Amino acid sequence: MPSFTVFKGSEDGAPKKSITCKPDMLLGDTVLVRITASGLCGTDLHYKNKDMVLGHEGVGIVEGVGPNVQYLQAGDRVGWGYETDSCGLCKYCLRGEEIFCPKRAIYGSSNLDQGSFASYGIWREAFLHPIPDSLSDEAAAPLQCGGATVFTCLHDAGADETIGIMGVGGLGHLAMQFAAKMGCRVVVISGSERKREQAMKLGAHRFISMAEGIQELEEDWRLTRLLVTTSAQPTWGAILPLMASKSTIYPLSVASSNLQIPYMPLILQGIAIQGSLVATRAVHRAMLRFAALHNVEPIIERFPMSEAGIKEAMDKLEEGKVFYRAVLIPQQV
């Protein structure tokens, strides 16, 4: 029975090296992937105290395929993200919204014995995504969740839209690149002036510092979509006047607190609040093609995929000191 190295959460929150064993034979449409890079996502912090293998932003090389695999072959580069299976038969799957399948397999609740913090993984072919040649493994890894999350909110945006992005971090710095390359007007909202120069280089057309106070936007620059990528809730009374009528707010950061927002601006302007959970497979693959064509890449810090390296990366992420996405690199044995 083959085995491979994995890194799990633990009661004290420190990553622990372990071993996962799998059957000798690849069954059905399963694929053996040797992991070459893994992104570290904020969601991983929520599971660091749980007895499960961590990581869901994986990239690697196919080393074996089951008898029913149709397209992938040894040597192909692939990635996977938050969802790794669905029933394929429910109304959500049938209309291409498998991320909401009642029997979906998603990170933190399924496949707890494997993840992207590992040397290998075995996944269904249908949930592995080809990596374009122009994307390196390290650049592609954070796109598997971070990139997919923001692209889901943007992929159908019109070129005449004004996209607001709150927060210049792991998600925000990808969102502004995607939005700018789509031809949209991009307005970045941040807590201070500190990241203005970086935001403008990444595609922002305007930068608003909350510390300096928010000024009214002219009609064409009012936000048609607002992606909230900060962990703390904004002062909604200051943000809502920036929104266009019939606009949409996407709260993307995971928080245990309630979302509290004034009623009347939502009603009078027809503003929608839209929940969003990463990408469907079709949108995920479109995101990778778009990123490759338009040179959208994360700014990353590299860490070794070891107990010490993972702990260092997770500690920095928890302290808000990662610039902007952490990527774990497996160590040569």
N, C-alpha and C positions, 0 to 999 in steps of 0.2 A: 504494500500500500504506500504510494508516494506521499511525501510530506513536504511542506514548505514553511519558511519563517514568516511569522506574523507579529504585529505589535498591537497589544490590547490595552484597554483602559484598566484601571485598578481602583481599589477603594480609596487610596490616598491620592489619586489623580496623576500619578507618575506612570508613563507608558512601560509596559512589561513585555519583554520578548517571549514568544511562545511558538508552538508548532501546531499547524493544522494538517490533518491527514485526509486524503481523498481516495476514492476508489481507483483501482489500477487502470480502469478503462474509461475513456471519455464517452459519455452516453448521449444519444440524441443529437441535438444541435449545440452542444456545449463546446467551449473553446478554452484551451489552456493558454494563458497570457503570462509572459515573463515581464514583471513590472520594471519600468525604466525610470519613471518619475511619478511623484504624487503631489498634488497640491494639498495644502492645509487650509481648511475652510473654517469659518467661525462656528459652523454647526458641530464640528469635531469637538469643540470645547464642551458642548452640552453632554457629550458621552464619555468624557475622559475618566469618570468615576465608575463606568459600567463595565462589566466583564464581557467585552465584545471586541472584535477586531476593528480598529479605527481606520478612517479614510474612505473617501468616495470621489476623489478627483484623480482617477488613475489613467495612466498611459503606459503602453507596453507593446511587446512584440509577440505575435502569435507563434506558439511552439508546437501546438497539437490541436487537432480538430476531431469532433465526433463524427459518426457515420452520416448524420443528416445535415451537416453543415454544407451550405450551398455556394457561398461566395468567398469566404475567407480561406486563406491558406497560410502555411508556415512562412514566416518572414514579414507578413503584413503588420503595419503599425495601426493600433486601435486605441480608443479611449472609452471610458464609461463614467457615468456620473451617479446621481442620486437614486435613480430608478434602474433596476436590473431585471425586472420581469413584470408581466401582467397576464390576465387570463386570455386576452385576445378575442373574447366573445361577447363581452358586455357592451352596452350602448356607448360607453365612453371609448373603449378600444375600437369599436367599429367606426366611430367618427374621428379617429385619430387623436383622441384625448386620453390616451392610456395612462397618463400621469395621475388621473383621477379614478382609475379602475379600483373597485372595492377590494380586489384581491391582489393589488399591486405589491411588488417587493421593493421597498425603499429602505434607505440607510437608517439604521437605528432600530428597525423592527423586523428585518429579515436578513438572512445570510450573515448571521452574527459571527460565524467562524472564519470569515474572510473579508478583506477590504483592500484598500489601496496602500495601506501601511504594511507592506508585505513583499516577499520576493516573487510570489506567483498568485494568480487567482483563476478561477474557472467560472465562466459566465456564458449565458446564452448568446448565440451569434446575433440574434435580432436586437440585442441591447448593447452591442459594441459598435462604435462609430469609427469609420476610417479617418485617419489623420492625414490631411493634405501634406504633400512633400515639403512645402515651404514653411511649415510650422515645426519647430523643434519640439522634442518631447517635453522639455522644461517649460516652453511657452504654452504648449497645448494643455498641460495638466490643469492649471487654474481655470481654463475655459470650460472644463467638463462640468463644473457647477457654477462658479462665479460668473463666467462668461454666459453660460446658458441661462442663468437667472435673469440677468439684465437684458439680454437679447430677446427673451420672451416678451418683455414689456415694450420692445421697440421694433420688432421685425416687421410690423404692419404700419409703421408710422409713415406719414406723408412727408415729402420734402419741404412742405410749407409749414410744418409744425414747429413749435417752440418747446423744447424738451428741458425741463428743470431737473437737476440732479443735486440732491442734498447729501453732502458728504464727499470728501475727496479721499477715498480709502480703497480697500481691496475691490469692492464692487463699483464704487463711483468712478474710479479712474478707468475702468473698462467701459462703463456706460457712456462716458463722455466721448471716448474714441468711436464707439459704434454709432452714436447719434450724429456726431460730426461727419463721419464718413458716409452716412445716409443722406447728407445734405440738409439736415435740420439745423435750426438755430438752437444753440446750446447755452443755457444759463446755469451756472454752478452756484450753489448756496452753501456757504461754509461758516463755521463758527468764528473764524478770524481771518486776517489777511495772510496768514502764514503760507498758505498753499496757492495763492493767486497765480504766481508765475508758473508753477507746475501745471495748474489747471488750464491755463491759456495755451501752454505748449501741447497739451493733450487734446485740444480741440474746442475748448470753451470760447464762446464769443463775448460773454459777459460773466462777471464774477461779483457776487453779492456777499459781503461780510456781515453776518448777523451782529457782530460787535459794533459795527459802524452804523447800524440801523438800516432798515429796509425802506427804500424809496419806491414810489409807485411806478409800475412799468407801463409804457405806452401800449396801445391795443395789440399791435403786431407782436410784441414781445411778452405778452401774458402767456403763461405756461399752459400748453394743451395737455401735457403729461408731466407728472412730477414723480420721480423715483426717489424714495426715501431710503437711503442706505446707511443712515446713522443708527447707532444702537439706542440713543436717547431720543425721546419724542421731541419734536420741535415745538415752538410756541405757535400753535395753529392760528391764533388770532392775528399774528404777523404774516403768516404764510398765505392764508386763504385770499387776501386781496391781490396776490400775484397771479392767481389762477384765472384762466379764461373760462367763459361760460361753456358748459358741456365738456369740461376737462376731466381728467382721470388722475387719481392719486394711487400710487402703488407702494404700499408699505412693505419693504423687502427684508428688513432686518428682523431676526427672530427675538422676541421678547416675551416674558411671562406676564407683563403688566397689561392692562386694558388700553385700547386705543380710545382716547378721549378727544373729541373734536366738536366744535360748535355746530348746532343744527342749521341755523338760518342761512349762512352762506351756501351750504350744500343745497338747500331747497331753492333759494332765490337764483342761484347760478347753474343749477342742475349738475353739480359736481359729483362724480362717482368715486367711490373708494373700492379698488379692485384687489382682492387677494390673488397671489400668483405663486405657483410652486414650480420652480425651474422650468425645463423645456420638454415638450413632447419630442419624440425621436426625430420627426421631420424637421422641427424647428432647430433642434440640437445640431443636426447635420448641416442645415442652412447656415447656422452660426459659424461652424468651422470653415465652411467654404468662404463665407463673407470675410472672416478674420484673415484667412490665407490670402485672398485676393486684394484686400485693402490694408494689409500689414497692421492689423490690430493685435497687439501683443501685451501681456501683462508686464508690469515692472516687478521683478522678483528678487527675493533673497534665497540663497541656497543653503540647505542644511543636510547633514548626513542622515540617512535613514537608520538610526540606531537609537537605543534608549536615551542616550544623552542628547543626541541631535534633535530628536522629536520633542523631548522635554524643553530644550532651549527654545525651539520654534514655538511651541504652544505657550510657554511663559511669555515670550515677546508678543505673541498675538493677543494674549489676554490683557497685557499691559498697554496695548495699542501702539506698539513700537515697531511693527513689521512694515517694511516699505517695499511694495504695497501688498504683495502676496508671497507667502512662504512656499517653497518647493523642496520636497524631500527627495534625495538622490540615494538609491540603494548602493551599498558598499560592496566592492568586489571582494569575493571570498577567496 
